[in-house]
């Protein structure tokens, strides 16, 4: 008897649980449907604004070596031509190249050469050290310009301009209004593209000048002790002595224009004085 009562009680519990489960499922379904209705009831403008908001672009990585280095050096060498070859070989050995050169070996000029080298920035100090074996290093001046902040600023402005360009292109593709409005959008698009080109050119310039440093080297032979550069010392001395002799002769010839008239006048006066004395002596002798 007791077993029957227990079985009936367990069966009643099972029936109650099966009734509560659908009710819970129905409650969850009602909650989900209400959430969907609230989502649908959001203003269409807010949804459109959320969809048109551009994703925030991450800041560009700040370069660690955005420094433009420019150096000028002066080297005194015994012979000009071998020194020029050594400077060119130095640039090639360090992975650089010769950007420009000029040589002065004319008459009455100091024998010298000006060479501009482009050296990888990572080997810039090595290039300065490589000038010492070429000759006597007289002077070195290094100028460093940090352009990292400018690079980040230009990159950010270019990214903003690119996003604006995409928006203008989309607007132009879907524009169905007046012709004036379309032309206004096209002019704005042209301005934005010009700004993008300008920023891209500046970025290329900064990257190129930070990747390759500039080294301007002046190589020259020593100044002669006497005379002019490029001439023999003894030959210059003999030439100068001959010039002095010619100048002395020319001064003597020029002085004749003054000495000769004065000599004639002095000779005439002397002749007259002597003539007078002779006449006076004769008169005195005849009177006696």
C-alpha positions as CSV (number, residue, x, y, z in Angstrom):
1,X,0.0,0.0,0.0
2,X,2.8,2.3,1.0
3,X,4.7,1.6,-2.3
4,X,1.6,2.5,-4.3
5,X,1.3,5.8,-2.5
6,X,5.0,6.6,-3.1
7,X,4.8,5.8,-6.8
8,X,1.7,8.1,-7.2
9,X,3.6,10.9,-5.4
10,X,6.7,10.6,-7.7
11,X,4.5,10.6,-10.8
12,X,2.8,13.7,-9.6
13,X,6.2,15.5,-9.2
14,X,7.3,14.5,-12.6
15,X,4.1,15.9,-14.2
16,X,4.6,19.2,-12.3
17,X,8.2,19.6,-13.6
18,X,7.2,19.0,-17.2
19,X,4.6,21.7,-16.9
20,X,7.0,24.3,-15.5
21,X,9.7,23.7,-18.1
22,X,7.5,24.9,-21.1
23,X,6.5,27.9,-19.1
24,X,10.2,28.8,-18.5
25,X,10.9,28.3,-22.2
26,X,7.9,30.5,-23.1
27,X,9.3,33.2,-20.8
28,X,12.7,33.1,-22.4
29,X,11.1,33.3,-25.8
30,X,9.1,36.3,-24.7
31,X,12.2,38.0,-23.4
32,X,14.1,37.4,-26.7
33,X,11.2,38.6,-28.8
34,X,10.9,41.8,-26.7
35,X,14.7,42.4,-27.0
36,X,14.4,42.1,-30.8
37,X,11.5,44.5,-30.8
38,X,13.5,47.0,-28.9
39,X,16.4,46.6,-31.3
40,X,14.0,47.2,-34.2
41,X,12.5,50.2,-32.5
42,X,15.8,52.1,-32.4
43,X,15.9,55.2,-34.6
44,X,17.1,54.6,-38.1
45,X,19.3,57.7,-38.0
46,X,21.2,56.4,-35.0
47,X,21.8,53.1,-36.8
48,X,22.9,54.8,-39.9
49,X,25.2,57.1,-38.0
50,X,26.8,54.1,-36.2
51,X,27.3,52.3,-39.5
52,X,28.9,55.4,-41.2
53,X,31.3,56.2,-38.3
54,X,34.8,55.3,-39.6
55,X,36.8,53.0,-37.3
56,X,39.4,54.8,-35.3
57,X,42.7,54.2,-37.1
58,X,45.7,53.3,-34.8
59,X,48.4,55.9,-34.5
60,X,51.4,55.2,-36.8
61,X,54.4,53.7,-35.2
62,X,56.9,56.4,-34.4
63,X,60.2,55.7,-36.1
64,X,63.2,55.5,-33.9
65,X,65.8,56.8,-36.3
66,X,64.1,59.7,-38.2
67,X,67.2,61.9,-38.2
68,X,68.7,63.7,-41.2
69,X,72.4,63.9,-40.8
70,X,74.6,66.2,-43.0
71,X,78.3,66.6,-42.5
72,X,81.2,68.6,-44.2
73,X,84.8,67.6,-43.9
74,X,88.1,69.0,-45.1
75,X,91.1,66.7,-45.8
76,X,94.6,67.7,-46.8
77,X,96.4,65.1,-49.0
78,X,99.8,64.8,-50.7
79,X,98.4,64.0,-54.1
80,X,94.9,64.9,-55.3
81,X,94.0,62.1,-57.8
82,X,94.8,59.1,-55.5
83,X,92.8,60.8,-52.7
84,X,89.7,61.2,-55.0
85,X,89.9,57.4,-55.8
86,X,90.1,56.6,-52.1
87,X,87.0,58.7,-51.2
88,X,85.0,57.0,-54.0
89,X,86.1,53.6,-52.8
90,X,85.1,54.5,-49.2
91,X,81.5,55.3,-50.3
92,X,81.2,52.1,-52.3
93,X,82.6,50.0,-49.5
94,X,80.0,51.4,-47.0
95,X,77.1,50.8,-49.4
96,X,76.7,54.4,-50.6
97,X,77.4,56.3,-53.8
98,X,78.9,59.5,-55.1
99,X,76.1,62.1,-55.6
100,X,78.2,64.8,-57.1
101,X,81.9,65.9,-57.5
102,X,83.9,68.9,-58.8
103,X,87.7,69.3,-59.4
104,X,89.7,72.5,-59.5
105,X,93.2,72.1,-61.1
106,X,93.4,75.2,-63.3
107,X,96.1,77.8,-63.5
108,X,96.8,79.9,-60.4
109,X,94.3,77.7,-58.4
110,X,94.6,75.4,-55.4
111,X,94.4,71.8,-56.5
112,X,91.3,70.5,-54.8
113,X,88.1,68.5,-55.2
114,X,84.6,68.7,-53.7
115,X,82.9,65.3,-53.4
116,X,79.3,64.7,-52.1
117,X,78.7,61.2,-50.8
118,X,75.4,59.5,-49.8
119,X,76.1,57.0,-47.0
120,X,73.6,54.7,-45.2
121,X,72.6,56.3,-41.9
122,X,73.6,53.2,-39.9
123,X,77.2,53.6,-41.2
124,X,77.5,57.3,-41.0
125,X,80.0,57.3,-38.1
126,X,82.1,54.7,-39.9
127,X,82.3,57.0,-43.0
128,X,83.7,59.8,-40.9
129,X,86.3,57.5,-39.4
130,X,87.2,56.3,-42.8
131,X,88.4,59.8,-43.8
132,X,91.4,59.7,-41.4
133,X,93.5,57.2,-43.4
134,X,93.1,59.3,-46.6
135,X,95.0,62.3,-45.4
136,X,95.2,64.9,-42.7
137,X,91.6,65.5,-41.4
138,X,91.4,69.3,-40.8
139,X,87.8,69.8,-39.9
140,X,84.5,68.0,-39.5
141,X,81.1,69.6,-39.0
142,X,78.0,67.5,-38.4
143,X,74.4,68.7,-38.5
144,X,71.5,66.5,-37.2
145,X,67.8,67.3,-37.7
146,X,65.2,65.2,-36.0
147,X,62.1,64.8,-38.3
148,X,60.3,62.1,-36.4
149,X,57.5,64.4,-35.2
150,X,57.0,65.8,-38.7
151,X,56.8,62.3,-40.2
152,X,54.1,61.2,-37.7
153,X,52.1,64.4,-38.4
154,X,52.3,64.1,-42.2
155,X,51.4,60.4,-42.0
156,X,48.3,61.2,-39.9
157,X,47.2,64.0,-42.2
158,X,47.6,61.7,-45.2
159,X,45.5,59.0,-43.6
160,X,42.7,61.5,-42.8
161,X,42.8,62.7,-46.4
162,X,42.5,59.2,-47.7
163,X,39.4,58.5,-45.6
164,X,37.9,61.8,-46.8
165,X,38.7,60.7,-50.4
166,X,36.8,57.5,-50.0
167,X,33.8,59.3,-48.6
168,X,33.8,61.8,-51.4
169,X,34.0,59.0,-54.0
170,X,31.0,57.2,-52.4
171,X,29.1,60.4,-52.3
172,X,29.9,61.1,-55.9
173,X,28.8,57.7,-57.0
174,X,25.4,58.0,-55.3
175,X,24.8,61.7,-56.0
176,X,21.7,62.5,-58.0
177,X,21.2,66.1,-57.2
178,X,22.0,69.3,-59.1
179,X,25.0,69.6,-61.4
180,X,26.4,72.4,-59.2
181,X,26.5,70.0,-56.2
182,X,28.2,67.3,-58.2
183,X,30.9,69.8,-59.4
184,X,31.5,71.0,-55.9
185,X,32.1,67.4,-54.8
186,X,34.5,66.9,-57.7
187,X,36.5,70.0,-56.8
188,X,36.8,68.9,-53.2
189,X,37.9,65.5,-54.4
190,X,40.6,67.0,-56.6
191,X,41.8,69.2,-53.6
192,X,42.0,66.2,-51.3
193,X,43.9,64.1,-53.9
194,X,46.4,67.0,-54.3
195,X,46.9,67.1,-50.6
196,X,47.5,63.3,-50.6
197,X,50.1,63.6,-53.3
198,X,51.8,66.4,-51.5
199,X,51.9,64.4,-48.2
200,X,53.2,61.3,-50.0
201,X,56.0,63.3,-51.6
202,X,57.0,64.7,-48.2
203,X,57.0,61.2,-46.7
204,X,59.2,59.9,-49.5
205,X,61.6,62.8,-49.0
206,X,61.8,62.2,-45.2
207,X,62.3,58.4,-45.7
208,X,65.0,58.9,-48.3
209,X,67.0,61.6,-46.4
210,X,66.8,59.7,-43.1
211,X,67.9,56.4,-44.7
212,X,70.9,58.0,-46.5
213,X,73.1,60.6,-44.8
214,X,75.0,63.3,-46.8
215,X,78.8,63.7,-46.4
216,X,80.5,66.5,-48.3
217,X,84.3,66.1,-48.5
218,X,86.8,68.8,-49.6
219,X,90.1,67.2,-50.6
220,X,93.0,69.5,-51.4
221,X,96.8,69.5,-51.7
222,X,98.9,71.6,-49.3
223,X,99.7,75.2,-50.1
224,X,103.2,75.9,-51.5
225,X,105.7,77.7,-49.3
226,X,106.5,80.3,-51.9
227,X,104.7,81.2,-55.1
228,X,101.3,80.2,-56.5
229,X,99.6,76.8,-56.2
230,X,100.5,74.6,-59.2
231,X,103.8,76.3,-60.0
232,X,107.5,75.6,-59.2
233,X,108.9,77.5,-56.3
234,X,112.3,78.3,-58.1
235,X,110.6,79.1,-61.3
236,X,108.3,81.6,-59.6
237,X,111.3,83.2,-57.9
238,X,113.2,83.7,-61.2
239,X,110.1,85.1,-62.8
240,X,109.6,87.6,-60.0
241,X,113.2,88.7,-60.2
242,X,112.9,89.3,-64.0
243,X,109.7,91.3,-63.3
244,X,111.6,93.4,-60.8
245,X,114.4,94.1,-63.3
246,X,111.9,95.1,-66.0
247,X,110.1,97.4,-63.5
248,X,113.5,99.1,-62.6
249,X,114.3,99.7,-66.3
250,X,110.9,101.1,-67.0
251,X,111.3,103.5,-64.0
252,X,114.6,104.6,-65.5
253,X,113.1,105.3,-68.9
254,X,110.2,107.1,-67.3
255,X,112.6,109.3,-65.3
256,X,114.3,110.6,-68.5
257,X,111.3,112.8,-69.1
258,X,112.1,114.7,-65.9
259,X,115.9,114.3,-65.6
260,X,116.7,115.3,-69.2
261,X,114.9,118.7,-69.2
262,X,116.4,119.5,-65.8
263,X,119.9,118.6,-67.0
264,X,119.5,120.8,-70.1
265,X,118.4,123.7,-67.9
266,X,121.2,123.2,-65.5
267,X,123.8,122.9,-68.3
268,X,122.5,126.1,-69.8
269,X,122.8,128.0,-66.6
270,X,126.2,126.6,-65.9
271,X,127.3,127.6,-69.5
272,X,126.0,131.2,-69.0
273,X,127.7,131.6,-65.7
274,X,131.0,130.4,-67.0
275,X,130.7,132.7,-70.1
276,X,130.0,135.7,-67.8
277,X,133.0,134.9,-65.7
278,X,135.2,134.8,-68.8
279,X,134.0,138.1,-70.1
280,X,134.5,139.7,-66.7
281,X,138.0,138.5,-66.5
282,X,138.9,139.9,-69.9
283,X,137.5,143.3,-69.1
284,X,139.4,143.4,-65.9
285,X,142.6,142.4,-67.7
286,X,142.3,145.1,-70.4
287,X,141.7,147.8,-67.9
288,X,144.9,147.0,-66.0
